[in-house]
Amino acid sequence: MSRERVLRAAIELADEGGIAAVTMRRLAESLGAEAMSLYHHVANKDQVLDGVVDVIAAEINEAVGRIAVPTRGAAWKSAARERILTARQVLLRHPWAPAVFESRTTTSPAVLLYYDGLVGIMRDGGFSNDLAHHAMHAFGSRALGFSQELFTPSGGPTTGEPDPVLASMAVRLPNLVGMLAEVMHDDPDSTLGWCDDQSEFEFGLDLLLDGLDRRR
């Protein structure tokens, strides 16, 4: 038994059944141990979630660490794009993880290391520290490979079909319901949220990158 083994087991449980499946009791069962023995390594579920963020962020850092592309001058934009989309590929293996990242009240050192690399790319591209700071705020969670949803109707249809509650309000919300009636997200394997599929994510990312490049 070790802290790393406990955290890896928690990730496996979440990959199979979502983060709600991760309880101290089920975690102990999956490890063939008594629940009390877990407390030598993690004091409670919050520590499990903090540790899970560390592990997944380390996976992201390992993946982006294998990227070898130019970053100087105009090359910054494609380098930043590849870094962010690589991070997203890791998260797509753990689609429950963005919600956990958002829920943490402390920042993982591994996450800070990832952001440090992204700022380094921008600095190589000629960004001032001030513009890099503005850029990080503009990216928000998108810098890490996922976009925060404004809302998720009924827990999140991903097909683009209007939510039944919204559809029932079509008279009051004609534009919103009309838009949703025509929007189709038909690639669930690329989805990390109600409308956070790959095409929508890349659309928003490219708008940001293009705008920041003009500011540069």
Buried (B, 14 or more C-beta within 10 A) or exposed (E): EEBEEBBBBBBBBBBEEEBEBBBBEBBBBBBEBEBEEBEEBBEEBEBBBBBBBBBBBBBBBEBBEEEEEEBEEEBBBBBBBBBBBBBBEBBBEBBBBBBBBEEBEEEBEBBEBBBEBBBBBBBBBEBEEEBBEBBBEBBEBBBBBBBEBEEBBEEBBBEBEBBEEBBEBBEEBEEBBEEBBEEEBEEEEBBBBBBBBBEBBBEBBEEBBEEBBEEB
